[in-house]
Amino acid sequence: MLLRSRTIIYLFLSLFLIAARAQQPGAQPQRIILTWHGDPANSQSVVWRTDAAVTEPQAQLAPAVKHMQEVEGIVRTVAALTETVPLADEQLVYHHIVRFDSLTPAQTYLYRVGDGEVWSEWNTFRTAELERKPFTFIYLGDVQNEIGSQWPPLVRNAFARVPEARFFLYAGDLVNLGGNDANWKEFFDAVGFIHCMLAAVPVPGNHEKSRTLYRSDSTRRIDPLYLTHFDLPLNGPLTDGLEETAYYIDYQGLRLISFNSSSPSDSSQLQWLEQVLRESAADWNIVCHHHPLFSVAGKRDEKTLRQNLMPIYQRYQVDLVLQGHDHRYGRTNKIIDGSTVAATAKAPVYAVSVSGPKNYDHNEKFAHLMRTEIGATQLYQVIKISPEALVYEAWSLDGRRMDGFILHKNPDGGTVLENLSE
């Protein structure tokens, strides 16, 4: 009885400490982050939050200048949209969205956000090129745990290695509790200024879901606190619960598709995925979702996801599938119907990775299909895209390339896989 009482006291104390660590909003902009709602070549979204005292949220924009004093007189002011989000303690926070549009491709811009009196610092971003010129992005598996202590060195090392990266792709589980504001504070503290300059492309995981009390059916859906931190495309299926979780972005010859793998059998999402791939004119098609088709951890086996998605990926010659969830690393060669095929085959490569410190035991079921010996390692992946090749490298925190490959593009649209030595 005494042990049970101590457990209850400890639980309440833990919840109190979590709430105490939550960031109190004010007039000063917090959690500034770049995302895309529209075309990256001529638009840019920026999201931030404040308290209710900010009644006229806005942003200012100007082309980059040689000296900041030159900004005066050339700024454009844009009014913001506002979304109100209730936190667990019934406090309301206000997330503001500005969508800069009619931008010039391949142009660096300055921007700041505020209310006309209280402003953030000036930051910069660069629009995408219209041409299919080479670029780099960073792919990260699950963050989830020890966000404020053990994950920051990884994400900051990734930025330091490739500061020219154009965006960060997250394969779900950015936080442990999608509805916990303290978790999100840790995330934004960890990335610091990075997402004030480089866009985030988030894909939802199972830890972004929560039981939303304001819904009569109490269905587990993606938490509003996750959704309001980002402004994402609405070019996905309009099925309730999939908005801004299934979408695609076209960027300089790449079509990057976010698939909500928490709804693996939703017919509208599967039909949408087929259409988006069928209509793609991109050099490269990459799909990212949280749950992996070929699990590398524990006794997991996502049979439904594999049955639904593998035929689509093969039919439309998806080049690369990026995943998370398993808290270990694994990477296949080219796969058709669950079997490894020739390096010249028109078939996808599958990768699973983790960026946070939490790791799971190895799953032997699919070990014959993929490289798994890297195991329990915090990793970030650098992916370089050009019309001629896709270069993939997995890097560890201590600066070692742990895995890598190149997909060389053939004139007929197919690819040849070349594995890189360590």
Stockholm file with secondary structure:
# STOCKHOLM 1.0

chainA/1-422         MLLRSRTIIYLFLSLFLIAARAQQPGAQPQRIILTWHGDPANSQSVVWRTDAAVTEPQAQLAPAVKHMQEVEGIVRTVAALTETVPLADEQLVYHHIVRFDSLTPAQTYLYRVGDGEVWSEWNTFRTAELERKPFTFIYLGDVQNEIGSQWPPLVRNAFARVPEARFFLYAGDLVNLGGNDANWKEFFDAVGFIHCMLAAVPVPGNHEKSRTLYRSDSTRRIDPLYLTHFDLPLNGPLTDGLEETAYYIDYQGLRLISFNSSSPSDSSQLQWLEQVLRESAADWNIVCHHHPLFSVAGKRDEKTLRQNLMPIYQRYQVDLVLQGHDHRYGRTNKIIDGSTVAATAKAPVYAVSVSGPKNYDHNEKFAHLMRTEIGATQLYQVIKISPEALVYEAWSLDGRRMDGFILHKNPDGGTVLENLSE
#=GR chainA/1-422 SS CHHHHHHHHHHHHHHHHHHHHSCCCCSSCEEEEEECSSCTTTCEEEEEEECTTCCSCEEEEEECCSSGGGGTTTCEEEECEEEEEECTTSCEEEEEEEEECSCCTTCEEEEEEESSSSBCCCEEEECCCSSCCCEEEEEECBCCSSTTTTSHHHHHHHHHHCTTCCEEEECSCSSSCTTCHHHHHHHHHHHTTHHHHSEEEECCCGGGEEECTTSTTCCEEECHHHHHTCCCCCCSCCSTTTTTTSEEEEETTEEEEECCTTSTTCHHHHHHHHHHHHTCCCSEEEEECSSCSSCCBTTCCCHHHHHHHHHHHHHTTCCEEEECSSSSCEEEEEEETTEECCTTSSCCEEEECBCSSCCCCBCCTTGGGEECTTCSCCEEEEEEECSSEEEEEEEETTSCEEEEEEEEECTTSCEEEEECCC
#=GC SS_cons         CHHHHHHHHHHHHHHHHHHHHSCCCCSSCEEEEEECSSCTTTCEEEEEEECTTCCSCEEEEEECCSSGGGGTTTCEEEECEEEEEECTTSCEEEEEEEEECSCCTTCEEEEEEESSSSBCCCEEEECCCSSCCCEEEEEECBCCSSTTTTSHHHHHHHHHHCTTCCEEEECSCSSSCTTCHHHHHHHHHHHTTHHHHSEEEECCCGGGEEECTTSTTCCEEECHHHHHTCCCCCCSCCSTTTTTTSEEEEETTEEEEECCTTSTTCHHHHHHHHHHHHTCCCSEEEEECSSCSSCCBTTCCCHHHHHHHHHHHHHTTCCEEEECSSSSCEEEEEEETTEECCTTSSCCEEEECBCSSCCCCBCCTTGGGEECTTCSCCEEEEEEECSSEEEEEEEETTSCEEEEEEEEECTTSCEEEEECCC
//
